[in-house]
Amino acid sequence: MAKTERVREEMAAPPTPEYWSRMADAGWRLAAVEWSREVPAAQPAPEASEEIPYGLQIADDCVHLEVNPAEREALLFMLELIVQDRGLAQVANELNQRGFRTRRGTEWTPAAVFNMLPRMIDVGPRVFSQSDWATRRQRLFRAV
């Protein structure tokens, strides 16, 4: 088996047609072309486009989102307490007593619950249409 010889040359200027002919005449064949250029320094890395909504997580296929059971249960519990007209401090306290934690693993605060209100509004229509919510709603109105 013949051995392949490779040579990498630094070029100060683009090669001329005579250069290509001389190399071909010497038995060399073109194997690759490498281009380089100067770029502005310290360009910021692109940021993630958006945060994954609370109650969801990235699926195993890394393409879709799927339900995060623990976060979903926390959302449902928050909705139940809001429907019962509980204050945000009381909702945070109840979440902490039941062992629910924020996505960062910290205890719930009234501000953290307040920040979840848009997510509860977003997820509410899907939750209210499910059969398990009908059961929860009956239990809620008995408690109220």
C-alpha positions as CSV (number, residue, x, y, z in Angstrom):
1,M,0.0,0.0,0.0
2,A,1.3,3.4,-1.0
3,K,2.0,6.0,1.7
4,T,0.2,9.3,1.3
5,E,2.2,12.4,1.9
6,R,0.4,15.6,3.0
7,V,1.7,19.2,3.1
8,R,0.1,22.2,4.7
9,E,1.2,25.5,3.4
10,E,0.6,29.0,4.9
11,M,-0.3,31.4,2.1
12,A,0.3,35.1,2.2
13,A,-1.6,35.7,-1.0
14,P,-4.1,33.7,-3.1
15,P,-2.4,31.1,-5.2
16,T,-1.7,31.9,-8.9
17,P,-2.6,29.6,-11.8
18,E,1.1,28.9,-12.2
19,Y,1.2,27.6,-8.6
20,W,-1.6,25.2,-9.2
21,S,0.1,23.9,-12.4
22,R,3.5,23.5,-10.7
23,M,1.9,21.5,-7.8
24,A,-0.1,19.3,-10.2
25,D,3.0,18.7,-12.4
26,A,4.9,17.6,-9.2
27,G,2.2,14.9,-8.6
28,W,0.2,16.7,-6.0
29,R,-3.6,16.6,-6.1
30,L,-5.8,19.0,-4.2
31,A,-7.2,17.3,-1.1
32,A,-8.7,20.3,0.9
33,V,-9.0,24.0,1.1
34,E,-9.0,25.8,4.4
35,W,-10.2,29.4,4.7
36,S,-9.6,31.8,7.6
37,R,-10.4,35.4,8.4
38,E,-10.2,37.9,11.2
39,V,-13.3,38.4,13.3
40,P,-14.2,41.1,15.8
41,A,-13.1,40.2,19.3
42,A,-15.5,39.4,22.2
43,Q,-18.7,38.8,20.4
44,P,-21.3,37.7,23.0
45,A,-22.5,34.2,22.8
46,P,-26.1,33.8,21.7
47,E,-28.5,33.4,24.7
48,A,-31.2,30.8,25.0
49,S,-34.3,32.0,23.2
50,E,-36.7,31.5,26.1
51,E,-37.1,29.8,29.4
52,I,-39.0,26.5,29.6
53,P,-42.4,27.1,31.1
54,Y,-42.9,26.0,34.7
55,G,-44.7,22.6,34.7
56,L,-42.9,21.4,31.6
57,Q,-39.5,19.8,30.9
58,I,-37.5,18.8,27.9
59,A,-38.5,15.3,26.7
60,D,-36.0,12.5,26.2
61,D,-35.9,13.1,22.5
62,C,-34.6,16.7,23.2
63,V,-37.0,18.0,20.7
64,H,-40.4,18.3,22.5
65,L,-41.6,19.4,25.9
66,E,-43.4,17.1,28.2
67,V,-45.2,17.5,31.6
68,N,-43.0,17.6,34.7
69,P,-45.2,15.8,37.2
70,A,-43.9,17.5,40.3
71,E,-44.2,21.0,38.8
72,R,-47.6,20.3,37.4
73,E,-48.8,19.2,40.8
74,A,-47.5,22.4,42.3
75,L,-49.3,24.4,39.6
76,L,-52.6,22.6,40.3
77,F,-52.2,23.1,44.0
78,M,-51.6,26.8,43.5
79,L,-54.7,27.0,41.3
80,E,-56.7,25.3,43.9
81,L,-55.6,27.8,46.6
82,I,-56.1,30.8,44.3
83,V,-59.7,29.6,43.6
84,Q,-60.2,29.3,47.3
85,D,-59.2,33.0,47.5
86,R,-56.1,32.5,49.6
87,G,-53.5,35.2,49.8
88,L,-50.2,34.8,48.1
89,A,-48.3,34.5,51.4
90,Q,-50.7,31.7,52.5
91,V,-50.3,30.0,49.1
92,A,-46.5,30.1,49.5
93,N,-46.7,28.8,53.0
94,E,-49.0,25.9,52.0
95,L,-46.7,25.0,49.1
96,N,-43.7,24.9,51.5
97,Q,-45.5,22.8,54.1
98,R,-46.4,20.3,51.4
99,G,-42.8,20.0,50.3
100,F,-43.1,21.8,47.0
101,R,-40.0,23.8,45.9
102,T,-39.3,26.2,43.1
103,R,-37.5,25.1,40.1
104,R,-34.3,26.3,41.7
105,G,-35.0,24.2,44.8
106,T,-35.8,27.1,47.1
107,E,-38.9,27.6,49.2
108,W,-41.8,29.5,47.8
109,T,-42.3,33.1,48.6
110,P,-45.3,35.4,47.9
111,A,-43.3,37.0,45.1
112,A,-42.5,33.7,43.5
113,V,-46.2,32.7,43.6
114,F,-47.0,36.1,42.1
115,N,-44.6,35.5,39.3
116,M,-46.4,32.2,38.6
117,L,-49.7,33.9,38.0
118,P,-49.2,34.4,34.2
119,R,-48.2,30.7,33.9
120,M,-51.4,29.7,35.9
121,I,-53.5,31.8,33.5
122,D,-51.7,30.1,30.6
123,V,-52.2,26.6,31.8
124,G,-55.6,27.2,33.4
125,P,-57.8,26.5,30.3
126,R,-56.1,23.1,29.7
127,V,-56.5,22.1,33.4
128,F,-60.1,23.2,33.7
129,S,-61.1,21.1,30.8
130,Q,-59.7,17.9,32.2
131,S,-61.7,15.3,34.1
132,D,-59.3,15.4,37.1
133,W,-60.1,19.1,37.6
134,A,-63.8,18.3,37.8
135,T,-63.1,16.1,40.8
136,R,-60.8,18.7,42.4
137,R,-63.4,21.4,41.8
138,Q,-66.1,19.4,43.6
139,R,-63.7,18.9,46.6
140,L,-62.9,22.6,46.6
141,F,-66.4,23.8,46.7
142,R,-67.2,21.4,49.5
143,A,-64.2,22.9,51.5
144,V,-65.3,26.5,50.8
